[in-house]
Amino acid sequence: MAVCRMTLTDIVDLSSDDELGDVDVKPVKLEPGLVGRKLQQNENNKALLVKHQKSKTPCAIRESEENRSSNALSTGHSNSSILDQGQSPVDDTGLSYTSPLSPAPLCRQFWKAGNYNDGIGSKVTIQNGKNYLHVHPMFLHSNATSHKWAFGAIAELLDNAVDEIQNGATFVIVDKTSNPRDGSPALLIQDNGSGMDPEAMRRCMSFGFSDKKSKSAIGQYGNGFKTSTMRLGADVIVFSRHQDKRVLTQSIGLLSYTFLARTGHDRIVVPMVDYEFNTSTETLEIMHGTEHFMSNLSMLLQWSPYSTEADLLKQFNDIGAHGTKVIIYNLWFNDDGNVELDFDTDPEDIRISGDTKKVNASSKWKTVNEEHIANRFHYSLRVYLSILYLRIPETFQIVLRGRVVEHHNIANDLKFPEFILYKPQTGGSVEGQVITTIGFLKEAPHVSFHGFNVYHKNRLILPFWQVVSYLDSRGRGVVGVLEANFVEPSHNKQDFEKTSLFQKLEARLKEMTWEYWDYHCGLIGYQVKKKLIPQVSSNRTPHSGVQQPVTLGQSSPAVGSKKAALGRFEQLIPDSQGRMKRKENGDIPLVKNVKAKLIDGKSQNVQLVNPTGSQLKDEEAVNLMQENKKLRAKCLEYEKRGEELNLKVTRLRSEIKELNDEYSRMMSELESLETVKEESGV
């Protein structure tokens, strides 16, 4: 048995010499047959996906990293990353200093778990006349409090998988598993993206690093992995396999608030171990030296859910040639003492315990309101994930507890839609533009929900954002969908930064709600009590924004189907003879209950209005709607072809890269054979 004897500098990271005491580090031995064995991997990702859909085996997600920086918080060959501000003045290549004081108690309720006491407190280390500020473990908890909502933290992890679509990812799986040490539930998220090499893994566990240079990437701050995982549970272990050219690596990292609190650390320490696949011997080899490897493995085996190296390596069996698995364990409890994430109520869903929303509605329509998507997304992860992204490629799937999440476009739930173009301005220059799809929910007037679903770079930031408080039902049932890329989301991606542009957007959406209601409330049974203000599509510039008319039936990027663009007659209404007329400004319409056939030939009870004043010709209106229908169909076709071509380009580039790698490998083997042949000939 190989016993590792550690020196003082091997177990100290950023501590000064006078801080150190005797530290007991338990040596471990390498599992026989694991290091140096042949690597077994399953490269069939389709089989993995089918397996999860059938057996509901849990899985994990990858943190795509950003900005390679020479100012990294852990140096190149360190297996135990020390997440401190500034470069370590002492070699940080081993285990970190552990306080000899008694372990701090760890509360299992998230909002009370920040009472960390290491008995020492954070210090500023002075070495060679320079100050180094250490990041205290309490920061893990305080940093995670930016996520008020558990589903927002899960969405942050899924964003990393969606960002990997450009690297060939085809699925992300969210599921439940059990901690083998105590049988408690754990959350797993897994994708088949490109995975992380050892350096990327260290940046993933550090603060403020981001490799996401793509304009379409959702993540940008390099902080999402830490905030989201620590919001969901006290501990997380990450397994990632990465293949680059001829180098295949496997990395394991542990970010454990329990470990840091119970051992009394006064800084954040992240144990990591790395393996590299030796192509010549076809075996796994440890990286960065045996001594460093063993010291980190010791901490992993003591504080992770897995007590042997063999159990750790088994977690790579279903990852395939590349990908990442995240396991979040010691999940937080709610105030009632139950696990915050409810895995039991619905075997195909994950819910938030005790967070079912009650809706004030008449007994006749109470069920409709409670089962509406605008209510259920608060406590059902399946419902929330169905609206989380505005567009999802057909080649990518979100699999929740063994069943694919069906994408839901809220714009398809609207009747009598209009499409309104808004161009915000600052200092006379246009900052961007957005087309808002606005209409009544199909269930209106029997549902009480209203508000705008605001996306940013395809990601839902504000679901059913209520910009108005209605009196006398004014605004009831009015819902909008828009993608506002000209405003910046907050770090938790559950709100926007309160900039002047955002304030202008909010003011415009308020106006839009009132204007739409004033023009269309008669269509859902409400009586118009005052003269109508000018139509929302009129030319004017409110709140430093440019409002332009949108042609009847014009579609919006927020509308994902032909249904929404066809002619739900937002401005045209039939007269008493059934002919199509246009409403005129200033008319006070009379309301009658009639049966009208609307979209797809379905009959609906609507309120039809008989206007007075000048009117458009019937033939002109019908021709205009038919022309817009054709144009919308062409646009959808072009968009679909464009997405398919982009995916094909990505796939071909990946195949070319693999062929080049294979060519390089074969050429290397050929050169080796020629060398051997020459030596034999001599």
N, C-alpha and C positions, 0 to 999 in steps of 0.2 A: 504494500500500500504506500503510495507516494504521499508523504505529509508535507504540506506547504508551511514553511516557517516565514512569518511576515516580519519585516522590519518596521520601525516607527513611521518612516516616510511612505511605506506602502499603504498605510491605513489613514493617512492624513491628507486632506485636500487643501483647504485654504486657511488652516489654523496656524497661528504663530506657535513657536516652540514652547512658550510658557503656558499654553492652554492645555497641553496634552497630558493625559494620564495613562495608566495601564489600560490597554484595550485588548479584550479577548475576542479573537476572531476564530470561529470554528473552521478548521480545515476540512476540505472535501476531497474525495478522490473521483477521478473521471470514471464514468460508467464503462465497463469493459465492452468492447464491440461497438460503441457509439461513435467516439472520435476515431477516425481512421477507417470507418466502415464505408461500404458502398452506399451512395445516396439513393433512396427510393423515393420517387415522386410521381404523382399522378398528374399528367399533363392534359387530361381530357376534362376541360372545364364544363363542357356540355353535360357530361356524366355527373359532375359535381352538382350542377344546377338542378338536374332531374332528381338527384339524390335528396337534395334539400327540400324540393317541392313535395316529395313523397314521404320522406321520413322525418322532415322538420328538424334535421340536425342543425344546431345553432352555429352562427358564423360571425364575421367582423369586418371592419372598414379600415381604410388606410388614410393616414394624414398626409396629403400631398404637401411637400415642403417648398419653401420659397427662398429667394435671395441668398445665394452662397456668400458668406461674409468671412473675411479674414479675422474678424473680431469675435469668432465663435466662443461660446462660453465654456466649452470643453475642448481640449486640444486633441489633435489627431489620433493618438494611439491610446487614449484613455478608454477603459472599459466601464468606468463608473463616472458618469457625467455629472459635474457639479454645476448647477444652474445658478451661477453668481454673475453679478454685473462686473465685467472686467476680466482680464486675463489673470489666471492664477499665478502668484509669485512663487508657488511651490509646486512641484510635480504632482498632478492630480490623477495619477495613473492607477490608483488602487482604491480600497475601501476608505470611507470617510470617517472622520472623528465621531465617536459616539459618546454622548454625555453619560457619565457614571451615575447620574441622579436617577431617581425612580421614574419609571415610564409615566407619561401623561395619560389620563383617561381619555377615551375617545367616545363621544356621544354618537349614536346612530341616527339622530335627526339632523338633517343638513343645516337648518337654520340655527341650530344650537351647537354645531360641531366646531365653531371657530374659536372656542375658549381653549386655545393651545397654550401650554405653559411648560417651557423646557427648563425653567429654573435658571436660565442664563440670560436669555434675551439676545437679540441680534447685535452684532458687533461690527465695527469697522476695523479691519485688519490693516496694520501699518507695516509695510515691508519696503526697505530701501527708500524710505522717504515718500512712498506712494500709498494712497488710500484705496482699499478695495471694499466695495459694498457687497455684502452677501445677501442673497434672497432667502428670507426666512420661510420655513414650511407653512406658516400661517397664511402666506401669500397665495398658496394653492387654493385655500378655502375662500379667502376674500376675493380673489380673482374670479372664482366660479360663481359668486353671488350675482354677477351680471346676468346670469340666466335665471329669471324668475319662474320660468315654465320648463318642466322636464322635457316636453316634446320639442321645445326650441333647441335644447342641447342635443337631442337625437338628430334633429335636422342638420345641425352643424356637422355631425359626423358623416351624414349622407352626402353633404355637399362635396366632401373630399372624393367620394366614389364617383359622383356625377362629373366632377372635374377630370376624372380619369377616363371618361369616355373618349377623349381625344387621343388617349394612349391605348385604346383598344378594349377598355372595360365593357363587359356586356351584362353584368348583373351586380347587384348588391343585396345581401341577405341579412335580414334582421330577425333574431330569434332569441329564445330563452335557453339557457343551459344551467347546470348545477355546479357549484363549487365542490370538487371532490373531497375537500377536507371536512366540510360540515354539512353538505347537502343543501346549502342555501342557494336561492336563485341568483343567476348572473345574466347579464345582457351581452349578447354577441352580435357583432356586425362584421361582415366579410365581403370583400370584392375581389375581382380578378384583374385589377389594374396592374401597373408596372412594378408595384412593390417599392421598397426602400432599401438602399444599400446602407452599410453601417454609418456613413457620414450623414445621410439623410435622416436616419433614425435618431441620431443625436440632435439634429436640428429640430426634429419633430418634438422631442422632449424638452427643448429649450424654449425661451420666450422671444418672440419678435422676429423670427426668421421665416421667410416665405420665398418659395421658388416659383410662385404662380405669376408668370409674366404675361400670360394670355389675357387679352382684353375681355374674353368671355368667362374667365375663371371667376367663381363665386367668392372663394376665400382670398384674402389679401393681407391680413394682419399677422399671420403666423401665430395666433393665440388661440384659435378655435379648439384645437385638440385638447389643450389643457383645461380650458374653461368648461367644455362640454363633458368630458369624462369625469372630472372632479365634481361636477354638479349632479351627475347620475349616481356615482358611488364613491367610496373612499379610496378605491384602488383600481388600477388598470394594468393589464399586461398585454404587450403588443408582440405579435409574431409577423415577420415580413420576409418574403423571399424575393430577391431581385436578380435579374439576369441582364448583364450589359456586355455586349460582344462575347468574349469567351469566359467571362468571370461570372460565376453564380455564387451569391452569398445568402446566408440566413442570419437574421438578427432577432434577438429577443430583448425587450426593454421593460422595466417595471417602474411605474410611477405610483408610489404607495404613500398615501397620507397616514395610514395606519402604522406602517413601518417607521416613518419619520417621527410620529407622535409618541409611539410606545418606546422607542429607543432614545427619545430626547434630543434628536438632532437640532442644531440651531441653523441649519442651512439645508437646501434641497439636494438630495443625493439620489441619483438614478442608476441602479445596477443594470448593466447590459453585458451580453455575451454575443459574440459573432463567430460564424463558421464560414469557411470558404470551400467550395467543391473543387478538388484537384482533378482536372480533366485527364491528366496523364495516368494517375493511379485510380481514378474514379472513386475517390473516397472523400469524406468530410474531414476537414482539418480546422483546428481552432486558430483564431487570429489574435495577434497582439501579445502572444506569449502565454505559456501555461500558468505562471504564477498569477498574473493579472486575471486571466480567465477564471481560475479557480476561486479567487477572492470574490468576484462578482457572482459566480455560480452559487457560492455559499449563501449569499443574501437572497438570491432568487429562490432557491430551494426552501429557505426558511420562511419567506414572506409571501410567496406566490401560491396559487391553488395547487401547484404541482410539487411533490416532494422528492422526485427523482429526475435526473437528466433525461432518462428515457421517456418519462411522461411529458416533459417539455418538448422534446423533439417529435413526439407523436402528433403534436398540434400542427405540424407542417404537412401531414399526410394528405389532407384534403385541400391544400392551398393551390396545388398545381405548379406549373413552371414559374409563375410569378403571381404575386398578390399579397394581401395583408389581412390579418385577423386581429381583432381587438376584443378582449374579454374584460368587461367591467364587473367587478365583484364587490362584495360588502355594500350592496345597494342601500341607498338612504331610506329611512322610514319617514312616514308622515306623522302628524301630531297625534294620531290615534295609535301609534305604535305598529302600524302595518307597513309593509314594503310599499314605497311610493308607486312603483310600477306594478300594476295588477296583471298577472299572467293567467289568472284562473277564471275570471268571469267569461271570457270568450277565448277558446283554444286557438282561434285564428287571428287574434288581435292582441295588442298590448294597450291597456287602459291606465288612466291615472286614478288611483284609489280614491273613492269618495268624492270625485269631482264632477259627477253627473249634474248638468245644469237643468234647473227647473224653469219652465217658461210660463209667464202669465198669459193665459189665453182662455177663451171660452171652452167649456168641456167638450163641445163638438169638434173643435179644431186643436185641442191640446196635444193630441198624439201627433198630428201633422207638424206642429211647431217643435215638439221635443225630438222628433226623428229627422228634422231638417238638417242638412249638411252644415248650415250656419251655426247650429247648436252642437252637433255631435263632434265637430273637429276639436272642441275643447278637451274632450276626454277620450276619444278614440284615435289611436295612432294610425290605423288603416285609413280612416276618413281624412285625417290631416295630410298623410302622405299622398293621397289621391289628388290633392289640390296644391301640393307643395311646389310643383314646377309647372310653368305655363306650357312648356313643350317637352316631350320625352321622345327620343328617337325610337323607332320600332325595334331597333337592335338591342335596346337596353331594357332591363327589367328590374323592378324593385320587388323582392320576394319577402313578405312578412309572414313569419311562422308557417312556412310551407306553401303559401298561396300568393300568387302574383297580385300586386296592387294595381287595380284598374285606374288608369288616368282619368281625371274628371275635369272638364273645362267649364268653369262657372258661367262663362258667357253663353253657353248652350242652354242654361236654365232661365234665360231672360225672354220675355215677350215684349213686343213693341219696342225693339232696340233702336237706338240712334248711335252714330259714331261721330265723335266730336274731336276735332284737332285743336290742340293747345300748344303754343310755342312760347315758353317763358323767356323773358328778356331781363338782362342785367346791364345797366349802363348803355342801353341802346343796342346791345348785341344779343342775338338769339342764343340761348344756352342749350337748347335741345328742342325736341318735339315729342309729343305723345298723343296717340289716338285712344280715346276712352270709349269703351263700349258701355252704354248705360241703358237700363230698361227696368221693367218690373219683374220680380220673381214670378215663375209660373204659377205659384200658389197664391199670389196676391189676389185679393186683399186679406186672405185668411191667415197670413203669416205676418209677424211683427218685425222681422229682421230687415235691416237696411244697412247701407255702407258700401265702401269701395275696397276691392281686393287689389292691393298695390304690389306689383312685382318689381324686382330689380335684377337685371341680368338673368331673367328666366326664373328667379327664386322668389317665392311669396314672402314678403316682409310684413305686411299689414293685412290680415284677413278680416273682411267685413268691418273696415275702419269706419266708425260712425262720425262723420264730419258735422252732422247737424243733430240737434235735439228737436224732434218734431212735436208740435202742439196741434190739436185737432186733426191728428193723423197726417199732417202735411209732410210728405217725404216717406211715408210708410211703404215698405216693399220696394223702394228704389235701390237698385244695386248696380255697381259699376265694376269694370275690370280694366286695368291699365298696366303698362310696363314703363316705369319711370326710371330710366337710366341716368338722368341728369342730376339726381339727388343721391347722396351717399347714405348707406345704411349704417346704423350703430354697430358696435362690436358684436353684440349678441344676435344681430340680424333679426330682431323683433321690432324694430322701430327705425326711424330715420333721424339723422342729425338735424337739429332745429335751425337750419340755415334760412337765409332770406328766400332762397328758391323754394324750399319746402313750404315755407309759410305762404308764398304766392300760390303754390299748388293747392294747398289746403283751402285757401280762400276761393280759388276757382272751382274746386269740387263742391263747395257749399253752394255757390251760385248755380252750378250745373244741376244740383239736386233740386233746388227750388224751381228752377226754370222747367226742368223735365216734368216735375209734378204738376205745375200749373198748366202745362199743355196736355198732359195725358191722364190726369186723375179720373176724368170722366170715363175712360176706357175700362176702369176696374170698379166702377160703381159709385164713385164719389161725385158730389155735386160741385160744380165750379161756382165759387161765391164771388169772384171778382173778374174784371176784364183781364185777359191774358197779356202778359208782357211780351215784347218781341221774341221771336223764335230763337232757340239756343244757337242756331247755326247762322245767325246774322253777323255781319261784319262789324266788329268793334274791338277795342283793345283794353280789356279790364285788367287791373292789377299788373300792369307792365307785361301783359301777355298778348299774343296775337291770336285772335279767334278768326278762323276761316270757315266758310260754309262747307259742309260735307254733303256730297250728292246723295240723294235718296237711295237707300239700299247699299251704300258703300260699306265695304267690310273693313275690319280692323285687325291688326296683328294679334289682338287679344281674343279674336274670335277664331276658333279652330275648326269650324265645320261649315258646310254650305248652308245648313239650316239657318244659322244665325244671320246670314247675309241676304236671305231671300225675301224678302218681302213681307216681313211682319210689318204691317202698314203703319209706320209710326206717324206719318203726316197725312196720308190719304185715308179717307173714311167714306163709307157709302151714304148716299142720301136715301130718301124714302123710296126712290125707284131702283135702288141698288147700284146706281152709277157712282164711280169714284170721284170724289171732290177733295179739294185741299182746304184746310182750315185757314181762315184769315185772321190777322192780328186784330184784336179788339172784339172779336165775336164772343157772345155769351152762349155756349152751346146748350141745347136741350138734350136730356139723356133718355134713352129708351132701352129696354131690355129686349134683345133679339138674339137669335142663334146665327152665328157666322162661322163659316169654314175658314180656318187659318192654316197654319203650316202643316204640310204633309197630309192635307185632307182631313185632319182631326177637328172635330166640332168642339168648340169651347163657348161657354157663356161669357160674353163681353158686353161692355156698354158702348153703344154706337152713338155718334153725335151728328146732328143735322146742323150744318153751319149756314150762315148767310154771308152775302158779300160776293166779291169777284171770285171766280173759280177757274182752275186749269182745265184744259181739254182732257177728256178721258183717254183718248188714244195716245196723246203725248206722254201722259203719266205711265200708262201700261208699257209703252215702248221703252221708256227710260228704265223702268224696273227690269225688264227683260234683258236689256243691254248690260246693266250692272250685274245681273245674275251670270251672264256669260263671262264678263271680265273677271268676276270673282272666282269662277271655276278655273279659268286659265291661270290666275295668280296662284291658286292652291296647287294646281298641277306643277307649275314652275318651282314653287317652294319645295314640293315633295321631291322633284327630280334633283333640285340642288342639294338637298340633304342626302339623298342616295349617292350622288356623285362625291360629296365630301367624305362620306363613310367609305366609299370605294377607294378613294385616294389614300385615306388613312390605312385601310387594310392592305393595299398594294405596297405602301411604304414599309409597313411592318413585315410583309413577306420578303421584300427586297433586302431589308436589314437582316432577316434570318438567313437568307441565301448567301449574303456577303459573309456573315459569321461562319456559315458552314463551309464556304469556299476557303476562308482564311484557315479554318481548322484543318481541312483536307490538304491544303498547301503545306501547312506546318508538318503534318504527318508525312507527306511526301518527302520533304527535305530531310526529316529524321531518318526515313528509310534509305534515302540516297547516301546519307552519311554512314549509316551502318553497312551498306553495301560496299562503299569505298573502303571502309576499314577491313571488311572481310576479304576484299580483293587484295589488299596490301598484305 
